[in-house]
Amino acid sequence: MSKTGESYTAARASLLAKTPTGKPAGTTTAESPPSPTARGGTTSARPALDAAALAELAGMRNETVAAKTGCGWEKWTYVLDKSGAHRWTHAEIARHVSTTYKVSGWWAQTVTVGYERIRGLRDKGQRRSGSYEASKSRTYAVPVETLFAAFSDARRRAKWLPDVKPAVRKATDGRSIRFTWDDGTSVTGWFDAKGASKSTVTVQHTRLTSRDDVDRRKAYWGGRLDALGNALAKR
């Protein structure tokens, strides 16, 4: 594992070590199921985690995930543990969150990734397969249809993304688009309307090989999304 991955693991261990196993009066905590060493395998149980520790491990504020999905990390951890999700694949967890709790695609993925991080099933920025991913989000003062077209239409896309010619694998109008990148990596854009004239895109770049690659791609997408903002302003 890379040094960054080791530091994340060390930080996670530190959080677990600092968290008391007892429950203070009036406080809810997420009891850990047996830790999976392999699909179906177990080790000894971990101590309970409070809301702040869960949010830090998941990599997203508790208030944010609660506002978007209806539940904070404590509740998500509880219901997924109860379902035995720590023994499932990533796809199985995401499908369960989406179909059982009616959570939209991007947020079902977010809940799944956060849960996997909480339960030690993946490092930050790492997928269950062992590869890494980078994500970047941006909100623009344009309708979601306009933002989606900036990705799906090759001519419009070239105005802010001139250095690559990705192949579109799948597109769902106003919701998502998937590309195969020139280097064989994969990029997905997730779109969310914030009203009639405001929308957000989250770019997820997957099949990366290291934490260093994650950092490079995040910097790259920060620049490209700035360029997209300029292109949208000139339309």
N, C-alpha and C positions, 0 to 999 in steps of 0.2 A: 504494500500500500504506500502511496506517496506520503511525503511529510505532512502535507495538508490534511490528508485522510487520517494520519496518525494523531494529529493535533485535535481533530474533531472527535476521534474516539476517546482521547484523553479527557477532553472537555466533558464529554458525555459521562464518562466514568466519574469525573469529579462531581457532576450534578447528582448522579445516583448516590454517591457516597455522602453528600451533604443533606440529602432528603431524609427526614425521619420516617421510620416505618409506622409510628403511631399517628393517629389522626387527631389534630387539635380540635377542640370543641367548635362546632359550627363550620368545619372545613370539610369539603369533599375532596377525595383524592382518587386517582386511578390505580387500582391494584394491578400489578403486572402478572400476566399469565406466565407459565413456565417459558423460559427463553428458548426459542427454536434454534438448534444447531444445524439442523437440516430439516427438510420437509417432514413434519411429524415427529422430529426428535426434540428432546427437552433437556434442560439443565435446571438448577435450582431457581426459585422465584426471585424476582428483583423487588426492591423496596417500592413502596407507594410513591407516586409523584404528584406534586401539587400543580395548579394551573400554570404558574409561571415557568416551572421546569418543563412541563409538557410543551408550552409554546416555544421555548428556547430550542428544545430538541427538534420540534416540527419545522422550525424556521419561518413561522408566521405568527403574528400577534393573535391572541385568543379572540379579541374583539372583532378582528377582520373576518376570521373564518366563521364566527358565530353570526355576524351580520349577513354573510353571503350564503350560509347553508342552514342557519337556524340552530346550530349547535356549536359549542366550544370544544376544545380539545379533550376536556375531561369526559364529556358525554360521548364524543366520537370514539375515544379510546375504550370506554366502558362497553358500548354497544358492539363494537367490532371484536373486542376480546370475548364477549359473551357468545358471539357467532363463531368463534374459533378462527378469526381472520388471520392470526399470526401464523397459521399453517397453510394459508392460501397463496396462490401466485398473485402478482400485481394485477393482472387482468381480472382475476376472480374477485378481488377486493373492490376494484373500481366498478365492476359491473354490479356488485351487490349494493354499493353506495348509491349508484345511479338509479337502479331499478326499484330497490326497496324503499329508499328515502327520497326519491324524485329529485335528486341533485343533478344539475346540468353537467355536461361533459367535462369542461375545464375544472370546475370545482370538485367534481367527483375524483378527478385525477389529483387535485391538490390535497384533498382529505386523505386519499390513499398514500400519497408520498409522505405526508406528515405523519401518518400512522406508522408507516414502515420505518421512518427515522426514529420515532419514539420507541419502537420495539426493537431497534438495533438491526433491522433487516437491510438497511442500506445506509451509506455515508451521505452527507450533504452533497448534492450535485451528482450522486451516483444512482444508476438504475439497478434493479435487482439482478440484471444480467451481468453486472460488473462494469459496464460502460458508463460514461458520464453524460450529463446534459446541462445546458445553460438556458436560462429564461430571462426575458426582458419584456417589460410592459410599458405602454405609453397610451395616454388619452389625448384625443384630438377633437377640435370643435367642428366636426363634420358628421353627417349621417353615417350609420354603419354600412350602408350600401356603397357610399363613396370610399370609405376606408377599405372595404373588401375588394372593390374594383382596383385599388392601387396595388394590391397583391395579385389578383387573378388575371388582370389584363397586362399582357407582356409589354405593350408600348408604355403604359403608365408606370409599370414596375421598373422599367429601364431608366426612368428619370431619377429615381432615388437609389436604385440598386444596379448600377451599370457594370459592375465588375464580375458578375456571374450570370449564367443562363440556366437556372434550375428547371428541372422537369416536374410539371404538376402531376401528382399521383392521384389525388382525390380532392374535390372541392364541394362544399355545401354552402350555397349562397347565403352570405351574411352571417355565417357561423364558424366555418373552419376551412382551411386549405392546407394541403400537405405537399411538400416538395422533396425530391431527391436532389441534393446539392451536387455541385461539380466534383467534389472530392469523395462522394459516396456517403456522406453523412445525411441526416434527415432533418428537415425543418417543418414545423407545424405552426400555423398562425390561428389563434383562437380569437374570435370577435364577439364583442358584447356591446349592445346599444345602451347608451346612458340617457336616452331621450331622443327627441326628433332630430337634434343637431349636435349630438355629442356621442362619441364612441371610443371604445378601448380595444387595443389589440395586444395579445400576449404572444410573443414569439418563443417557441421552444425548440432548441437545437440539440438533437440527440445523436447517439452513436459516437460520442467523443471518447478520447482515449485516456485522458488524465485531467487532474484538477487544473494544471497549467493551461490545458486546452480550453477548459471551462472559462477561465479568466480572460483568455484571448477572445473567445467568442462573445462574451458579455460586453467587452470593450468595443468589439466590432459592431454588435447590434445596437449599442448605445449611439454610435456614430451614424449608422444607417437609419435608425428611427428619427434622429435629428434631421437627417436629409429628407426623410419622408414628410416630416412636418413642414419643411420649407417648400417641398413640391406641392403639398396640399394647399398651402397659403397662396401659391401662385396660380392655382387652377382657375 
